[in-house]
């Protein structure tokens, strides 16, 4: 038997850098995947991959970048993982999330952890069985709708309704005729006959209804038997589907650096989700790390970027870097990256503030000028916050204290109550939209409009907290009015007048393509991070709960 030369797995997808990288220092720790600035090596690898995507002609996928291209546009998240071989040679791996051009396998990219597209695999066979069940159920439902029992029931109901309408009309006419006779006669014999005639008509009505009911029950019983059979088929299909899904989740088995295995089902059984959400395990980051550990490649750093048109609900910018998602990737990466030293989580770091600036204060309330990168209320890991400082400054104050909140990255005016009564009064003003709010922001580009209104419904992206997304089905309506102050140097300085107070409302309304399509400068969630988020709560007007005088507080914009 002739033995062919077996190419090591690492030679299939391990890519050497096209650029000179010998002078670049390696990072001391691996990338914290949920909030990062790409390392120089990861950027170079990403740029080489982007160049490949621009120029390749090996496969066709509609990313939505060419309006003339046919088919549904689907943007993709791509990832690169810089790795080191045991001999010290550096290179990188590339991956995409989900499927690309209706396939899982390309020479340039690492394979999936589990291939649902494999034609002779158990998933495809199981899918075929489910399709057969679906077809059988559909045929059964059609047969029920067009079968003899259904037809007979419809004909019976139609005939009954016609006869009922005819009889009721006769009763109405008969009653009118009898009423006229009663007006002109005193004969007891005639009156008795009229009453008997009325009773006869009512008896006929009851007989018709009873006859219809008895005859109808026969067909209803036949249909109920068919419905029970259909429900049984659906229960079997659901059980088969659940079995197939569970088997898929068990096939998704992830390694870490110590070669310790853990299935997707086990990983998510330890989370609030209980079971893996759709698409878990198919993102770029888990694919890359799985391949690296399978082939004894040491992870050095990584980065992920979006390629193509943004989805309708989320905010994705072509070629921009993004962190790994929380809902689908965080539980997996917690296992996969176990034992690897990561960069510090920037989200667990905030400014150290000696003293909060007070813009207004009396015995009932206080208005704080909150600095950027400082929490309004304590978080899970960080406790220092405006609420914490206020509780310490006013130990005898009652009530929730914070009347409203600002994002950690947003600076500016924050209203604090010193008693429950004052809090409730101010809260009602916010709820009834009696409070006037102004925010100053700097947008990443010059926009065409000078003023206007944005109305986009928002809801939490449960798979990528704390991000919000636009959803016209389940989202709560959010409204923002705006007025441009100036357009200069490719940026727009703007004032927002939010009419509602949804989480991240101004940030999403700015960045989403159905909004202003211009992210706020420094927005690390919906745009590009920089030294700070250029969003500042600059003006607040409310009615004082005690004096009933309108109070306006102003905070000069710091940028």
Secondary structure, DSSP 8 states (H G I E B T S, - for coil): --------HHHHH-B--SS--TTS---SSB--TTS----HHHHHHHHHHHHHHHH--S-----SS-TTS-S----EEEEEEEEE-TTS-EEEEEEESS-BTTBS-BTTB---SS-TT-TTSHHHHHHHHHHHHHHHHHHHHHHHHHSHHHHHHHHHHHHHHHHHHHHHHHHHHHHHHHHHHHHH---HHHHHHHHHHHHHHHHHHHHHHHHHHHHHHHHHHHHHHHHHHHHHHHHHHHHHHHHHHHHHHHH-EEE-TT--EEEHHHHHHTSSSSS--TTTT-SHHHHHHHHHHHTT-EEEEEEEEEESS--SSS---TT-B----IIIIIHHHHHHTTT--B---GGG-----S--EEEEE-SSEEEEEE-TT--SS--SS---SHHHHHHHH-TT--S--BSS---TT-EEEEEEESSHHHHHHHHHHHHTT-SEEEEEEEESS--S-SEEEEE--EEE-TTSTT-EEE-TTT-B--EEEEEEEEEETTEEEEEEEESS--TTHHHHHHHSTTTTS--BTT-TTTS---SS--EEEEEEEEE-TTT--EEEEE-----
